[in-house]
Amino acid sequence: CNGVRLFRSGEDRTQGRDDIAAAFLLESRSIKYIHKLPPHFTDELKHLCLDLDLIQELCEINTPGISQLPYSCHVLRVLAANKFGTMIPTMYAGAMHSILFLFQAVQKNPELEAKKTGPLHGYMTRPNLLYLQSTIFLATRSQQKAIQSLTAAIDLDPDCIRAREARASLWANLKAVDDKTLVAEYRWFVQKVHPDHRGNDVAFAWMALKILINSALGKLQEGNYFYTQAFKAWDRRNELYGGANNSMPQPPIPPILKLVKHQYTAMKNNYDAWTKREMLDNGESSDSSAITKVPTKKQWNNESQKNSLS
């Protein structure tokens, strides 16, 4: 990270701090973190990551008055809380104060959100600040407040992808909305994001699960498609971000993928349940005349054996 190099070397500490804060606002995963620098680290390696000592220096953790701090310090106090708040819980309160300070500053002066002329490369926007606020609420186990912050961010910017993704995840895991609303949200999401987006596997898996369970949300064919897409997206995620073709360890499979696989397998292995669902999707009755339109159990078992061998 060029910002880390500028700050550590002393070449331009102000610009370095601003660059790190802007990178965090844009995408927190773009920054590498380490608790303590190993003694053998060269300057080149030190320029690639942030450690706790450097983060505390960046956000001027010991400065009591927040109104005199530059905007970048406030953003970096949120970064510090996200990464090290479990070790230093007081960081959470400091992060919340900083978010409120920045939000009020932007409300008083909307020009601070300007993409070309605003501070921190134009990333210090109210939707971004509300998203950061939601991360602190999540870290302190205030899920409902996190949903409120994310909804406020989306109200300001309906295309705020990471806010929509985070809220949908909370909706799904907390069962905070009905299944129709959840599926509609994830449909919007997968249509908006890049095909290689990290969250596609989870989005497709939730849609598949809900449609497999509830015929009112979509046909079995669509649920089957979403199921396939979920595992394709998971494989692609590992290929790009670790676990498949590089030295990084493979991340654990998300619980929703395990759950939808269990549901799908259970339905696939149940001839009566699967065929009844197919007939329901086709608007057919479940009497004996309708059953002649679907595969026989022998055909079904043969097909299942082929699938298990492939």
C-alpha atoms as a printed R data frame, in Angstrom:
    type eleno elety resid chain resno       x       y       z
1   ATOM     1    CA   CYS     A     1   0.000   0.000   0.000
2   ATOM     2    CA   ASN     A     2   1.549   3.285  -1.080
3   ATOM     3    CA   GLY     A     3  -0.081   5.070   1.846
4   ATOM     4    CA   VAL     A     4   1.695   2.812   4.341
5   ATOM     5    CA   ARG     A     5   5.010   3.476   2.610
6   ATOM     6    CA   LEU     A     6   4.469   7.246   2.639
7   ATOM     7    CA   PHE     A     7   3.622   7.246   6.331
8   ATOM     8    CA   ARG     A     8   6.240   4.779   7.595
9   ATOM     9    CA   SER     A     9   9.063   6.387   5.641
10  ATOM    10    CA   GLY     A    10   8.064   9.897   6.698
11  ATOM    11    CA   GLU     A    11   8.040  10.991   3.053
12  ATOM    12    CA   ASP     A    12   4.520  12.433   3.352
13  ATOM    13    CA   ARG     A    13   2.727  11.333   6.498
14  ATOM    14    CA   THR     A    14  -0.395  13.418   5.812
15  ATOM    15    CA   GLN     A    15  -0.869  11.998   2.321
16  ATOM    16    CA   GLY     A    16  -0.037   8.527   3.563
17  ATOM    17    CA   ARG     A    17  -2.682   8.689   6.269
18  ATOM    18    CA   ASP     A    18  -5.259  10.023   3.802
19  ATOM    19    CA   ASP     A    19  -4.500   7.252   1.290
20  ATOM    20    CA   ILE     A    20  -4.883   4.524   3.925
21  ATOM    21    CA   ALA     A    21  -8.176   5.997   5.146
22  ATOM    22    CA   ALA     A    22  -9.497   6.272   1.575
23  ATOM    23    CA   ALA     A    23  -8.522   2.659   0.852
24  ATOM    24    CA   PHE     A    24 -10.356   1.526   3.960
25  ATOM    25    CA   LEU     A    25 -13.479   3.480   2.991
26  ATOM    26    CA   LEU     A    26 -13.416   1.993  -0.484
27  ATOM    27    CA   GLU     A    27 -12.657  -1.638   0.414
28  ATOM    28    CA   SER     A    28 -11.380  -2.722   3.820
29  ATOM    29    CA   ARG     A    29 -10.029  -5.997   2.391
30  ATOM    30    CA   SER     A    30  -7.505  -4.035   0.337
31  ATOM    31    CA   ILE     A    31  -5.458  -3.484   3.514
32  ATOM    32    CA   LYS     A    32  -3.372  -6.216   5.157
33  ATOM    33    CA   TYR     A    33  -3.173  -6.341   8.934
34  ATOM    34    CA   ILE     A    34  -0.811  -7.914  11.415
35  ATOM    35    CA   HIS     A    35  -0.851  -7.609  15.203
36  ATOM    36    CA   LYS     A    36   2.888  -7.105  15.609
37  ATOM    37    CA   LEU     A    37   5.648  -6.787  13.037
38  ATOM    38    CA   PRO     A    38   8.137  -9.673  13.165
39  ATOM    39    CA   PRO     A    39  11.727  -8.545  13.825
40  ATOM    40    CA   HIS     A    40  12.939  -9.970  10.508
41  ATOM    41    CA   PHE     A    41  10.574  -7.833   8.378
42  ATOM    42    CA   THR     A    42  12.400  -5.703   5.836
43  ATOM    43    CA   ASP     A    43  11.246  -2.156   5.079
44  ATOM    44    CA   GLU     A    44   9.644  -3.481   1.903
45  ATOM    45    CA   LEU     A    45   7.542  -5.946   3.868
46  ATOM    46    CA   LYS     A    46   6.657  -3.326   6.471
47  ATOM    47    CA   HIS     A    47   5.237  -1.162   3.686
48  ATOM    48    CA   LEU     A    48   2.748  -3.895   2.790
49  ATOM    49    CA   CYS     A    49   0.784  -4.085   6.043
50  ATOM    50    CA   LEU     A    50  -0.532  -2.275   9.103
51  ATOM    51    CA   ASP     A    51   0.266  -3.363  12.641
52  ATOM    52    CA   LEU     A    52  -1.375  -2.286  15.893
53  ATOM    53    CA   ASP     A    53   1.362   0.200  16.810
54  ATOM    54    CA   LEU     A    54   1.160   1.902  13.434
55  ATOM    55    CA   ILE     A    55  -2.651   2.047  13.500
56  ATOM    56    CA   GLN     A    56  -2.613   3.703  16.912
57  ATOM    57    CA   GLU     A    57  -0.116   6.233  15.609
58  ATOM    58    CA   LEU     A    58  -2.164   6.830  12.467
59  ATOM    59    CA   CYS     A    59  -5.381   7.593  14.334
60  ATOM    60    CA   GLU     A    60  -3.633   9.527  17.114
61  ATOM    61    CA   ILE     A    61  -5.279   7.310  19.685
62  ATOM    62    CA   ASN     A    62  -3.999   9.355  22.641
63  ATOM    63    CA   THR     A    63  -5.319  12.712  21.397
64  ATOM    64    CA   PRO     A    64  -8.270  13.601  23.683
65  ATOM    65    CA   GLY     A    65 -10.151  16.191  21.593
66  ATOM    66    CA   ILE     A    66 -11.698  14.761  18.428
67  ATOM    67    CA   SER     A    67 -12.654  18.065  16.799
68  ATOM    68    CA   GLN     A    68  -9.012  18.917  16.104
69  ATOM    69    CA   LEU     A    69  -8.221  15.633  14.375
70  ATOM    70    CA   PRO     A    70  -8.105  15.364  10.566
71  ATOM    71    CA   TYR     A    71 -10.882  13.418   8.893
72  ATOM    72    CA   SER     A    72  -8.530  10.562   8.089
73  ATOM    73    CA   CYS     A    73  -7.827  10.002  11.797
74  ATOM    74    CA   HIS     A    74 -11.526   9.523  12.476
75  ATOM    75    CA   VAL     A    75 -11.869   6.992   9.665
76  ATOM    76    CA   LEU     A    76  -8.826   5.132  10.922
77  ATOM    77    CA   ARG     A    77 -10.280   4.963  14.428
78  ATOM    78    CA   VAL     A    78 -13.081   2.900  12.887
79  ATOM    79    CA   LEU     A    79 -10.475   0.728  11.188
80  ATOM    80    CA   ALA     A    80  -8.715   0.275  14.528
81  ATOM    81    CA   ALA     A    81 -11.943  -0.781  16.250
82  ATOM    82    CA   ASN     A    82 -12.797  -3.259  13.498
83  ATOM    83    CA   LYS     A    83  -9.419  -4.954  13.666
84  ATOM    84    CA   PHE     A    84  -8.435  -4.698  17.320
85  ATOM    85    CA   GLY     A    85 -11.611  -3.797  19.232
86  ATOM    86    CA   THR     A    86 -11.886  -7.238  20.789
87  ATOM    87    CA   MET     A    87  -8.518  -6.657  22.460
88  ATOM    88    CA   ILE     A    88  -9.148  -2.986  23.266
89  ATOM    89    CA   PRO     A    89 -12.951  -2.596  23.711
90  ATOM    90    CA   THR     A    90 -12.712   1.165  24.326
91  ATOM    91    CA   MET     A    91 -11.930   1.483  20.621
92  ATOM    92    CA   TYR     A    92 -15.592   0.809  19.809
93  ATOM    93    CA   ALA     A    93 -16.799   3.892  21.665
94  ATOM    94    CA   GLY     A    94 -14.094   5.993  20.041
95  ATOM    95    CA   ALA     A    95 -15.098   4.716  16.602
96  ATOM    96    CA   MET     A    96 -18.746   5.589  17.195
97  ATOM    97    CA   HIS     A    97 -17.827   9.121  18.281
98  ATOM    98    CA   SER     A    98 -15.707   9.540  15.166
99  ATOM    99    CA   ILE     A    99 -18.450   8.286  12.830
100 ATOM   100    CA   LEU     A   100 -20.948  10.691  14.393
101 ATOM   101    CA   PHE     A   101 -18.452  13.559  14.088
102 ATOM   102    CA   LEU     A   102 -17.843  12.825  10.392
103 ATOM   103    CA   PHE     A   103 -21.534  12.339   9.621
104 ATOM   104    CA   GLN     A   104 -22.433  15.676  11.193
105 ATOM   105    CA   ALA     A   105 -19.606  17.361   9.301
106 ATOM   106    CA   VAL     A   106 -20.927  16.030   5.977
107 ATOM   107    CA   GLN     A   107 -24.486  17.023   6.846
108 ATOM   108    CA   LYS     A   108 -23.342  20.591   7.533
109 ATOM   109    CA   ASN     A   109 -21.182  20.695   4.413
110 ATOM   110    CA   PRO     A   110 -22.451  18.368   1.633
111 ATOM   111    CA   GLU     A   111 -19.489  19.377  -0.550
112 ATOM   112    CA   LEU     A   112 -17.380  17.011   1.561
113 ATOM   113    CA   GLU     A   113 -19.049  14.157  -0.361
114 ATOM   114    CA   ALA     A   114 -17.953  15.503  -3.759
115 ATOM   115    CA   LYS     A   115 -16.114  12.815  -5.710
116 ATOM   116    CA   LYS     A   116 -13.498  15.080  -7.255
117 ATOM   117    CA   THR     A   117 -12.987  17.739  -4.585
118 ATOM   118    CA   GLY     A   118 -14.029  16.036  -1.335
119 ATOM   119    CA   PRO     A   119 -11.494  14.808   1.221
120 ATOM   120    CA   LEU     A   120 -10.163  11.242   1.161
121 ATOM   121    CA   HIS     A   121 -10.602  11.016  -2.610
122 ATOM   122    CA   GLY     A   122 -14.347  11.594  -2.321
123 ATOM   123    CA   TYR     A   123 -15.065   8.384  -0.379
124 ATOM   124    CA   MET     A   124 -16.138  10.106   2.852
125 ATOM   125    CA   THR     A   125 -19.847   9.876   2.008
126 ATOM   126    CA   ARG     A   126 -22.819   9.363   4.298
127 ATOM   127    CA   PRO     A   127 -23.625   5.897   2.869
128 ATOM   128    CA   ASN     A   128 -20.020   4.813   3.500
129 ATOM   129    CA   LEU     A   129 -20.092   6.230   7.026
130 ATOM   130    CA   LEU     A   130 -23.375   4.492   7.798
131 ATOM   131    CA   TYR     A   131 -21.935   1.252   6.489
132 ATOM   132    CA   LEU     A   132 -18.943   1.661   8.802
133 ATOM   133    CA   GLN     A   133 -21.335   2.351  11.659
134 ATOM   134    CA   SER     A   134 -23.075  -0.952  10.930
135 ATOM   135    CA   THR     A   135 -19.750  -2.799  11.234
136 ATOM   136    CA   ILE     A   136 -19.255  -1.406  14.741
137 ATOM   137    CA   PHE     A   137 -22.810  -2.346  15.703
138 ATOM   138    CA   LEU     A   138 -22.159  -5.870  14.442
139 ATOM   139    CA   ALA     A   139 -18.902  -6.059  16.365
140 ATOM   140    CA   THR     A   140 -20.788  -5.115  19.532
141 ATOM   141    CA   ARG     A   141 -23.616  -7.580  18.753
142 ATOM   142    CA   SER     A   142 -26.271  -4.956  17.997
143 ATOM   143    CA   GLN     A   143 -27.665  -6.580  14.853
144 ATOM   144    CA   GLN     A   144 -30.927  -4.650  14.716
145 ATOM   145    CA   LYS     A   145 -29.086  -1.344  14.963
146 ATOM   146    CA   ALA     A   146 -26.767  -2.561  12.208
147 ATOM   147    CA   ILE     A   147 -29.787  -3.214   9.986
148 ATOM   148    CA   GLN     A   148 -31.047   0.293  10.714
149 ATOM   149    CA   SER     A   149 -27.699   1.816   9.731
150 ATOM   150    CA   LEU     A   150 -27.557  -0.237   6.537
151 ATOM   151    CA   THR     A   151 -31.135   0.700   5.624
152 ATOM   152    CA   ALA     A   152 -30.300   4.374   6.152
153 ATOM   153    CA   ALA     A   153 -27.287   3.968   3.848
154 ATOM   154    CA   ILE     A   154 -29.461   2.312   1.192
155 ATOM   155    CA   ASP     A   155 -32.081   5.062   1.485
156 ATOM   156    CA   LEU     A   156 -29.334   7.545   0.588
157 ATOM   157    CA   ASP     A   157 -27.824   5.332  -2.129
158 ATOM   158    CA   PRO     A   158 -30.005   2.437  -3.357
159 ATOM   159    CA   ASP     A   159 -27.040   1.084  -5.335
160 ATOM   160    CA   CYS     A   160 -24.745   0.794  -2.312
161 ATOM   161    CA   ILE     A   161 -23.808  -2.822  -3.015
162 ATOM   162    CA   ARG     A   162 -22.007  -3.669   0.209
163 ATOM   163    CA   ALA     A   163 -24.818  -2.206   2.319
164 ATOM   164    CA   ARG     A   164 -27.409  -4.217   0.374
165 ATOM   165    CA   GLU     A   165 -25.327  -7.367   0.694
166 ATOM   166    CA   ALA     A   166 -24.716  -6.928   4.431
167 ATOM   167    CA   ARG     A   167 -28.368  -6.165   5.143
168 ATOM   168    CA   ALA     A   168 -29.567  -9.152   3.116
169 ATOM   169    CA   SER     A   169 -27.198 -11.392   5.072
170 ATOM   170    CA   LEU     A   170 -28.574 -10.077   8.358
171 ATOM   171    CA   TRP     A   171 -32.157 -10.422   7.123
172 ATOM   172    CA   ALA     A   172 -31.497 -14.042   6.175
173 ATOM   173    CA   ASN     A   173 -29.691 -15.097   9.334
174 ATOM   174    CA   LEU     A   174 -32.037 -13.268  11.715
175 ATOM   175    CA   LYS     A   175 -35.187 -14.135   9.731
176 ATOM   176    CA   ALA     A   176 -35.952 -10.425   9.883
177 ATOM   177    CA   VAL     A   177 -38.073 -10.321   6.712
178 ATOM   178    CA   ASP     A   178 -40.347 -12.695   4.832
179 ATOM   179    CA   ASP     A   179 -38.839 -15.061   2.267
180 ATOM   180    CA   LYS     A   180 -40.363 -13.182  -0.672
181 ATOM   181    CA   THR     A   181 -38.580  -9.981   0.337
182 ATOM   182    CA   LEU     A   182 -35.302 -11.822   0.902
183 ATOM   183    CA   VAL     A   183 -35.372 -13.581  -2.464
184 ATOM   184    CA   ALA     A   184 -36.258 -10.320  -4.226
185 ATOM   185    CA   GLU     A   185 -33.301  -8.608  -2.556
186 ATOM   186    CA   TYR     A   186 -30.869 -11.319  -3.593
187 ATOM   187    CA   ARG     A   187 -32.282 -11.335  -7.137
188 ATOM   188    CA   TRP     A   188 -31.471  -7.628  -7.329
189 ATOM   189    CA   PHE     A   189 -28.028  -8.252  -5.891
190 ATOM   190    CA   VAL     A   190 -26.854 -10.956  -8.340
191 ATOM   191    CA   GLN     A   191 -28.083  -8.866 -11.270
192 ATOM   192    CA   LYS     A   192 -26.095  -5.828 -10.116
193 ATOM   193    CA   VAL     A   193 -22.738  -7.270  -9.082
194 ATOM   194    CA   HIS     A   194 -19.891  -8.670 -11.159
195 ATOM   195    CA   PRO     A   195 -20.111 -12.418 -11.892
196 ATOM   196    CA   ASP     A   196 -16.964 -12.929  -9.795
197 ATOM   197    CA   HIS     A   197 -18.225 -11.018  -6.765
198 ATOM   198    CA   ARG     A   198 -17.296 -12.713  -3.472
199 ATOM   199    CA   GLY     A   199 -20.881 -12.804  -2.215
200 ATOM   200    CA   ASN     A   200 -22.493 -14.540  -5.182
201 ATOM   201    CA   ASP     A   201 -22.241 -18.015  -3.675
202 ATOM   202    CA   VAL     A   202 -24.197 -17.010  -0.581
203 ATOM   203    CA   ALA     A   203 -26.778 -15.040  -2.586
204 ATOM   204    CA   PHE     A   204 -27.497 -17.923  -4.970
205 ATOM   205    CA   ALA     A   205 -27.594 -20.404  -2.088
206 ATOM   206    CA   TRP     A   206 -30.221 -18.435  -0.156
207 ATOM   207    CA   MET     A   207 -32.389 -18.084  -3.259
208 ATOM   208    CA   ALA     A   208 -32.046 -21.773  -4.031
209 ATOM   209    CA   LEU     A   209 -32.948 -22.798  -0.483
210 ATOM   210    CA   LYS     A   210 -36.026 -20.610  -0.264
211 ATOM   211    CA   ILE     A   211 -37.321 -21.650  -3.684
212 ATOM   212    CA   LEU     A   212 -36.734 -25.344  -3.018
213 ATOM   213    CA   ILE     A   213 -38.747 -25.039   0.188
214 ATOM   214    CA   ASN     A   214 -41.490 -22.725  -1.061
215 ATOM   215    CA   SER     A   215 -43.005 -23.166  -4.532
216 ATOM   216    CA   ALA     A   216 -44.617 -19.726  -4.316
217 ATOM   217    CA   LEU     A   217 -41.177 -18.124  -4.683
218 ATOM   218    CA   GLY     A   218 -40.165 -19.813  -7.923
219 ATOM   219    CA   LYS     A   219 -40.172 -23.024  -9.886
220 ATOM   220    CA   LEU     A   220 -38.059 -26.060  -9.119
221 ATOM   221    CA   GLN     A   221 -36.088 -25.518 -12.319
222 ATOM   222    CA   GLU     A   222 -35.054 -22.074 -11.101
223 ATOM   223    CA   GLY     A   223 -34.162 -23.399  -7.661
224 ATOM   224    CA   ASN     A   224 -32.046 -26.070  -9.324
225 ATOM   225    CA   TYR     A   225 -30.301 -23.392 -11.418
226 ATOM   226    CA   PHE     A   226 -29.568 -21.205  -8.391
227 ATOM   227    CA   TYR     A   227 -28.218 -24.250  -6.538
228 ATOM   228    CA   THR     A   228 -25.799 -24.967  -9.380
229 ATOM   229    CA   GLN     A   229 -24.766 -21.321  -9.587
230 ATOM   230    CA   ALA     A   230 -24.084 -21.198  -5.843
231 ATOM   231    CA   PHE     A   231 -21.446 -23.914  -6.034
232 ATOM   232    CA   LYS     A   232 -19.987 -22.560  -9.264
233 ATOM   233    CA   ALA     A   233 -19.600 -19.203  -7.528
234 ATOM   234    CA   TRP     A   234 -18.004 -20.914  -4.518
235 ATOM   235    CA   ASP     A   235 -15.472 -22.665  -6.747
236 ATOM   236    CA   ARG     A   236 -14.739 -19.410  -8.553
237 ATOM   237    CA   ARG     A   237 -14.296 -17.570  -5.258
238 ATOM   238    CA   ASN     A   238 -11.715 -20.127  -4.129
239 ATOM   239    CA   GLU     A   239  -9.967 -19.901  -7.469
240 ATOM   240    CA   LEU     A   240  -9.641 -16.121  -7.225
241 ATOM   241    CA   TYR     A   241  -9.220 -15.498  -3.515
242 ATOM   242    CA   GLY     A   242  -7.603 -18.583  -2.083
243 ATOM   243    CA   GLY     A   243  -7.868 -22.333  -1.691
244 ATOM   244    CA   ALA     A   244  -7.794 -23.533  -5.275
245 ATOM   245    CA   ASN     A   245  -4.716 -22.505  -7.218
246 ATOM   246    CA   ASN     A   246  -2.541 -20.646  -4.737
247 ATOM   247    CA   SER     A   247  -0.828 -21.026  -1.404
248 ATOM   248    CA   MET     A   248  -3.655 -19.547   0.658
249 ATOM   249    CA   PRO     A   249  -5.681 -22.028   2.733
250 ATOM   250    CA   GLN     A   250  -9.141 -22.873   1.499
251 ATOM   251    CA   PRO     A   251 -11.741 -20.984   3.533
252 ATOM   252    CA   PRO     A   252 -14.488 -22.977   5.252
253 ATOM   253    CA   ILE     A   253 -17.614 -23.504   3.210
254 ATOM   254    CA   PRO     A   254 -20.353 -21.036   4.239
255 ATOM   255    CA   PRO     A   255 -23.072 -22.632   6.410
256 ATOM   256    CA   ILE     A   256 -25.806 -21.676   3.925
257 ATOM   257    CA   LEU     A   257 -24.101 -23.744   1.222
258 ATOM   258    CA   LYS     A   258 -24.071 -26.738   3.536
259 ATOM   259    CA   LEU     A   259 -27.731 -26.165   4.356
260 ATOM   260    CA   VAL     A   260 -28.913 -25.830   0.766
261 ATOM   261    CA   LYS     A   261 -26.893 -28.892  -0.248
262 ATOM   262    CA   HIS     A   262 -28.613 -30.903   2.488
263 ATOM   263    CA   GLN     A   263 -32.050 -29.665   1.352
264 ATOM   264    CA   TYR     A   264 -31.328 -30.285  -2.317
265 ATOM   265    CA   THR     A   265 -29.955 -33.781  -1.708
266 ATOM   266    CA   ALA     A   266 -32.910 -34.707   0.496
267 ATOM   267    CA   MET     A   267 -35.367 -33.601  -2.185
268 ATOM   268    CA   LYS     A   268 -33.445 -35.242  -5.016
269 ATOM   269    CA   ASN     A   269 -33.421 -38.548  -3.145
270 ATOM   270    CA   ASN     A   270 -37.158 -38.385  -2.497
271 ATOM   271    CA   TYR     A   271 -38.922 -39.398  -5.710
272 ATOM   272    CA   ASP     A   272 -42.417 -38.542  -4.505
273 ATOM   273    CA   ALA     A   273 -41.491 -35.116  -3.138
274 ATOM   274    CA   TRP     A   274 -39.521 -34.111  -6.232
275 ATOM   275    CA   THR     A   275 -42.130 -35.235  -8.758
276 ATOM   276    CA   LYS     A   276 -44.989 -33.663  -6.820
277 ATOM   277    CA   ARG     A   277 -43.088 -30.391  -6.838
278 ATOM   278    CA   GLU     A   278 -42.493 -30.670 -10.589
279 ATOM   279    CA   MET     A   279 -46.196 -31.269 -11.201
280 ATOM   280    CA   LEU     A   280 -47.091 -28.366  -8.952
281 ATOM   281    CA   ASP     A   281 -44.793 -26.106 -10.947
282 ATOM   282    CA   ASN     A   282 -46.392 -27.308 -14.183
283 ATOM   283    CA   GLY     A   283 -49.888 -26.716 -12.874
284 ATOM   284    CA   GLU     A   284 -50.658 -30.443 -12.878
285 ATOM   285    CA   SER     A   285 -52.642 -32.421 -10.334
286 ATOM   286    CA   SER     A   286 -51.164 -35.253  -8.268
287 ATOM   287    CA   ASP     A   287 -53.625 -37.940  -9.406
288 ATOM   288    CA   SER     A   288 -52.598 -41.136 -11.206
289 ATOM   289    CA   SER     A   289 -53.103 -39.692 -14.681
290 ATOM   290    CA   ALA     A   290 -50.671 -36.875 -13.967
291 ATOM   291    CA   ILE     A   291 -48.023 -39.212 -12.597
292 ATOM   292    CA   THR     A   292 -47.651 -40.832 -16.025
293 ATOM   293    CA   LYS     A   293 -46.140 -37.557 -17.247
294 ATOM   294    CA   VAL     A   294 -43.087 -37.815 -14.965
295 ATOM   295    CA   PRO     A   295 -40.316 -40.466 -14.864
296 ATOM   296    CA   THR     A   296 -41.031 -43.804 -13.277
297 ATOM   297    CA   LYS     A   297 -39.224 -44.701 -10.051
298 ATOM   298    CA   LYS     A   298 -36.973 -47.062 -12.008
299 ATOM   299    CA   GLN     A   299 -36.030 -44.271 -14.420
300 ATOM   300    CA   TRP     A   300 -35.537 -41.951 -11.476
301 ATOM   301    CA   ASN     A   301 -33.214 -44.376  -9.681
302 ATOM   302    CA   ASN     A   302 -31.180 -44.937 -12.859
303 ATOM   303    CA   GLU     A   303 -30.784 -41.186 -13.314
304 ATOM   304    CA   SER     A   304 -29.848 -40.735  -9.667
305 ATOM   305    CA   GLN     A   305 -27.133 -43.389 -10.013
306 ATOM   306    CA   LYS     A   306 -25.750 -41.614 -13.088
307 ATOM   307    CA   ASN     A   307 -25.659 -38.324 -11.188
308 ATOM   308    CA   SER     A   308 -23.889 -39.920  -8.221
309 ATOM   309    CA   LEU     A   309 -21.219 -41.342 -10.499
310 ATOM   310    CA   SER     A   310 -20.632 -38.113 -12.424
